[in-house]
Amino acid sequence: MENVIHKYALKLDFGMQIHKMPMGAEILTAQIQGDQLVLWAKLNSDVPAVDRKFEIVGTGQSVQPNVFHISTIQSMSGTIVFHLFEILK
């Protein structure tokens, strides 16, 4: 099958979240859509799924090692800024 873009709803909570995604899924971005934090990924849905770990960190909070920055996101009013990372092994 060809690659398609899927979106995943994330909890707007600090800490780790786990989502099943097809192996090799390419994270494109994450943004607020309406009142929901959403992550978009390009993927092949015929490939077996694996667990991917994500973490939301607030500005001024510690960031653990071995993470990949996906996006910096502001609340609709811009008063809250947080950062979405993928936790790499």
Z-matrix of the N, CA and C atoms (Angstrom, degrees):
N
C 1 1.448
C 2 1.522 1 109.96
N 3 1.306 2 115.90 1 153.19
C 4 1.459 3 120.57 2 178.34
C 5 1.521 4 110.95 3 -78.33
N 6 1.311 5 115.40 4 166.02
C 7 1.458 6 120.21 5 177.53
C 8 1.519 7 110.72 6 -71.51
N 9 1.315 8 115.94 7 143.45
C 10 1.465 9 122.92 8 176.59
C 11 1.527 10 108.00 9 -133.24
N 12 1.317 11 116.49 10 165.32
C 13 1.458 12 120.43 11 176.62
C 14 1.522 13 107.97 12 -105.79
N 15 1.326 14 115.22 13 129.08
C 16 1.462 15 122.54 14 177.28
C 17 1.518 16 107.96 15 -119.24
N 18 1.330 17 116.18 16 155.92
C 19 1.461 18 119.00 17 174.06
C 20 1.516 19 109.14 18 -119.21
N 21 1.313 20 114.37 19 148.98
C 22 1.461 21 123.44 20 -178.54
C 23 1.522 22 108.23 21 -126.39
N 24 1.307 23 116.68 22 127.27
C 25 1.464 24 121.18 23 175.90
C 26 1.526 25 108.84 24 -79.55
N 27 1.314 26 116.29 25 130.94
C 28 1.455 27 121.98 26 177.51
C 29 1.523 28 108.91 27 -110.96
N 30 1.318 29 115.64 28 151.43
C 31 1.463 30 120.80 29 173.91
C 32 1.518 31 107.91 30 -76.31
N 33 1.284 32 115.98 31 139.28
C 34 1.454 33 120.25 32 178.20
C 35 1.519 34 108.51 33 -88.42
N 36 1.349 35 114.81 34 61.23
C 37 1.458 36 123.97 35 -177.97
C 38 1.521 37 108.89 36 -127.57
N 39 1.325 38 115.10 37 145.58
C 40 1.454 39 118.74 38 174.25
C 41 1.527 40 108.12 39 -72.64
N 42 1.314 41 116.31 40 149.76
C 43 1.458 42 120.94 41 179.84
C 44 1.512 43 111.68 42 109.73
N 45 1.328 44 114.78 43 -179.66
C 46 1.460 45 122.21 44 -173.94
C 47 1.527 46 112.18 45 -82.38
N 48 1.333 47 114.46 46 142.92
C 49 1.461 48 122.84 47 173.44
C 50 1.521 49 107.40 48 -131.69
N 51 1.310 50 116.57 49 144.34
C 52 1.464 51 121.29 50 179.56
C 53 1.525 52 108.55 51 -117.27
N 54 1.338 53 115.64 52 132.34
C 55 1.457 54 121.47 53 177.09
C 56 1.517 55 108.91 54 -131.29
N 57 1.315 56 116.35 55 138.77
C 58 1.468 57 121.08 56 174.62
C 59 1.523 58 108.13 57 -83.15
N 60 1.332 59 114.39 58 128.06
C 61 1.457 60 121.10 59 179.00
C 62 1.522 61 107.75 60 -138.88
N 63 1.327 62 117.42 61 149.39
C 64 1.458 63 118.92 62 176.12
C 65 1.533 64 111.29 63 -56.97
N 66 1.314 65 115.51 64 140.99
C 67 1.459 66 121.40 65 179.03
C 68 1.531 67 109.46 66 -53.53
N 69 1.311 68 116.65 67 134.49
C 70 1.459 69 121.67 68 178.36
C 71 1.519 70 114.20 69 83.95
N 72 1.332 71 118.27 70 4.73
C 73 1.469 72 120.45 71 178.41
C 74 1.526 73 109.62 72 -57.75
N 75 1.322 74 116.22 73 134.75
C 76 1.464 75 122.03 74 -179.25
C 77 1.527 76 109.05 75 -100.17
N 78 1.323 77 116.34 76 116.82
C 79 1.458 78 121.07 77 178.19
C 80 1.525 79 108.30 78 -70.57
N 81 1.329 80 116.34 79 128.19
C 82 1.466 81 120.67 80 -179.78
C 83 1.521 82 112.12 81 -96.48
N 84 1.319 83 117.26 82 -51.53
C 85 1.457 84 121.80 83 -179.67
C 86 1.519 85 109.44 84 -170.69
N 87 1.308 86 115.72 85 172.54
C 88 1.462 87 122.39 86 171.84
C 89 1.520 88 106.74 87 -139.31
N 90 1.328 89 116.07 88 139.03
C 91 1.460 90 122.04 89 -178.89
C 92 1.516 91 109.23 90 -152.42
N 93 1.330 92 115.23 91 167.39
C 94 1.451 93 120.70 92 171.69
C 95 1.524 94 107.25 93 -81.72
N 96 1.329 95 116.77 94 127.45
C 97 1.461 96 122.37 95 174.27
C 98 1.524 97 106.61 96 -120.86
N 99 1.314 98 117.13 97 110.35
C 100 1.461 99 120.34 98 -171.97
C 101 1.514 100 108.34 99 68.42
N 102 1.330 101 116.30 100 -115.45
C 103 1.474 102 119.90 101 176.24
C 104 1.522 103 111.24 102 -117.07
N 105 1.334 104 116.91 103 20.16
C 106 1.467 105 122.54 104 -175.55
C 107 1.527 106 110.31 105 -119.31
N 108 1.336 107 116.69 106 138.31
C 109 1.457 108 121.30 107 171.20
C 110 1.520 109 107.61 108 -81.43
N 111 1.325 110 116.51 109 125.95
C 112 1.468 111 121.85 110 -175.44
C 113 1.519 112 109.66 111 -127.92
N 114 1.317 113 115.98 112 140.10
C 115 1.463 114 123.80 113 175.78
C 116 1.521 115 107.10 114 -114.18
N 117 1.324 116 117.45 115 133.50
C 118 1.462 117 121.85 116 176.69
C 119 1.526 118 109.07 117 -109.42
N 120 1.336 119 115.52 118 141.58
C 121 1.464 120 121.15 119 179.92
C 122 1.518 121 109.85 120 -140.70
N 123 1.328 122 115.03 121 142.72
C 124 1.470 123 121.40 122 172.65
C 125 1.514 124 106.25 123 -91.84
N 126 1.330 125 116.54 124 128.95
C 127 1.462 126 118.88 125 -173.76
C 128 1.516 127 112.23 126 -153.77
N 129 1.307 128 114.64 127 167.19
C 130 1.455 129 123.32 128 172.65
C 131 1.525 130 106.06 129 -109.35
N 132 1.321 131 117.24 130 110.17
C 133 1.468 132 120.67 131 -174.52
C 134 1.524 133 113.40 132 -71.47
N 135 1.339 134 118.29 133 -7.88
C 136 1.463 135 121.04 134 177.63
C 137 1.530 136 112.45 135 -84.80
N 138 1.315 137 117.21 136 -7.16
C 139 1.463 138 122.49 137 -178.07
C 140 1.536 139 108.42 138 -87.88
N 141 1.334 140 118.62 139 143.94
C 142 1.477 141 120.38 140 178.98
C 143 1.530 142 111.89 141 -58.08
N 144 1.329 143 115.29 142 146.35
C 145 1.463 144 121.56 143 -179.06
C 146 1.523 145 111.17 144 -84.92
N 147 1.318 146 114.52 145 148.58
C 148 1.464 147 122.59 146 175.62
C 149 1.530 148 107.90 147 -132.54
N 150 1.325 149 116.37 148 159.86
C 151 1.456 150 120.78 149 176.60
C 152 1.522 151 109.94 150 -77.05
N 153 1.330 152 116.12 151 132.89
C 154 1.464 153 122.20 152 173.06
C 155 1.518 154 106.64 153 -119.92
N 156 1.318 155 116.45 154 136.65
C 157 1.465 156 121.61 155 -175.57
C 158 1.530 157 109.67 156 -108.36
N 159 1.321 158 114.88 157 133.65
C 160 1.454 159 121.93 158 -178.97
C 161 1.526 160 109.37 159 -128.18
N 162 1.330 161 115.46 160 152.43
C 163 1.456 162 119.94 161 179.34
C 164 1.521 163 109.31 162 -140.85
N 165 1.322 164 115.39 163 136.07
C 166 1.463 165 122.16 164 174.02
C 167 1.526 166 107.30 165 -100.71
N 168 1.327 167 115.16 166 129.95
C 169 1.454 168 121.73 167 -178.50
C 170 1.526 169 108.05 168 -127.29
N 171 1.311 170 116.18 169 135.15
C 172 1.464 171 120.56 170 176.80
C 173 1.514 172 110.90 171 -81.82
N 174 1.322 173 115.76 172 157.03
C 175 1.460 174 120.78 173 175.65
C 176 1.526 175 108.62 174 -59.63
N 177 1.333 176 116.21 175 131.97
C 178 1.464 177 121.79 176 -179.18
C 179 1.509 178 113.59 177 91.37
N 180 1.352 179 118.26 178 -8.91
C 181 1.462 180 121.08 179 177.87
C 182 1.523 181 110.00 180 -88.68
N 183 1.329 182 115.28 181 159.01
C 184 1.465 183 121.04 182 178.54
C 185 1.523 184 110.76 183 -69.75
N 186 1.322 185 114.53 184 145.17
C 187 1.464 186 121.88 185 176.46
C 188 1.519 187 107.23 186 -115.01
N 189 1.320 188 115.99 187 127.36
C 190 1.459 189 118.43 188 -178.99
C 191 1.527 190 110.64 189 -73.20
N 192 1.331 191 116.96 190 159.81
C 193 1.467 192 119.92 191 178.08
C 194 1.525 193 110.34 192 -70.17
N 195 1.288 194 116.06 193 166.83
C 196 1.468 195 123.39 194 176.32
C 197 1.525 196 112.35 195 60.53
N 198 1.338 197 115.10 196 51.56
C 199 1.455 198 120.03 197 175.11
C 200 1.524 199 109.02 198 -126.93
N 201 1.332 200 115.16 199 157.88
C 202 1.463 201 122.04 200 177.20
C 203 1.519 202 107.71 201 -120.02
N 204 1.321 203 117.14 202 124.14
C 205 1.467 204 121.43 203 -179.39
C 206 1.528 205 109.55 204 -73.01
N 207 1.327 206 115.95 205 126.51
C 208 1.468 207 121.51 206 178.71
C 209 1.521 208 110.36 207 -98.58
N 210 1.331 209 116.72 208 -49.52
C 211 1.457 210 119.09 209 -175.37
C 212 1.528 211 110.59 210 -164.22
N 213 1.330 212 115.23 211 151.26
C 214 1.455 213 122.39 212 168.47
C 215 1.520 214 105.90 213 -105.31
N 216 1.321 215 115.96 214 130.40
C 217 1.460 216 121.14 215 -170.29
C 218 1.524 217 109.07 216 -127.25
N 219 1.320 218 116.01 217 136.45
C 220 1.458 219 121.49 218 176.03
C 221 1.521 220 108.74 219 -108.72
N 222 1.332 221 115.24 220 144.92
C 223 1.455 222 118.79 221 173.59
C 224 1.520 223 108.18 222 -64.57
N 225 1.311 224 116.59 223 166.38
C 226 1.462 225 120.44 224 -175.37
C 227 1.532 226 112.02 225 -55.71
N 228 1.322 227 117.56 226 -35.49
C 229 1.465 228 120.04 227 -179.91
C 230 1.530 229 111.84 228 -87.48
N 231 1.327 230 117.16 229 -10.13
C 232 1.456 231 121.68 230 179.91
C 233 1.513 232 114.15 231 80.16
N 234 1.332 233 117.35 232 6.88
C 235 1.459 234 119.81 233 -178.78
C 236 1.517 235 112.58 234 -81.93
N 237 1.324 236 117.20 235 -21.59
C 238 1.469 237 121.76 236 178.61
C 239 1.520 238 108.26 237 -119.51
N 240 1.325 239 115.17 238 129.21
C 241 1.464 240 121.06 239 177.55
C 242 1.514 241 107.54 240 -122.62
N 243 1.332 242 116.55 241 131.62
C 244 1.454 243 120.30 242 177.15
C 245 1.515 244 109.17 243 -138.41
N 246 1.327 245 115.06 244 168.61
C 247 1.457 246 121.73 245 -171.23
C 248 1.532 247 108.46 246 -130.40
N 249 1.316 248 116.29 247 131.84
C 250 1.458 249 121.46 248 -179.53
C 251 1.519 250 109.39 249 -103.48
N 252 1.326 251 115.48 250 126.95
C 253 1.463 252 122.40 251 179.52
C 254 1.528 253 109.43 252 -122.82
N 255 1.325 254 115.54 253 150.66
C 256 1.469 255 119.98 254 166.15
C 257 1.510 256 106.29 255 -98.43
N 258 1.334 257 115.10 256 132.80
C 259 1.462 258 121.14 257 177.93
C 260 1.519 259 107.51 258 -84.70
N 261 1.314 260 116.20 259 120.04
C 262 1.460 261 121.91 260 -179.70
C 263 1.516 262 108.10 261 -97.00
N 264 1.264 263 117.87 262 127.37
C 265 1.472 264 125.54 263 -179.51
C 266 1.457 265 113.40 264 5.92
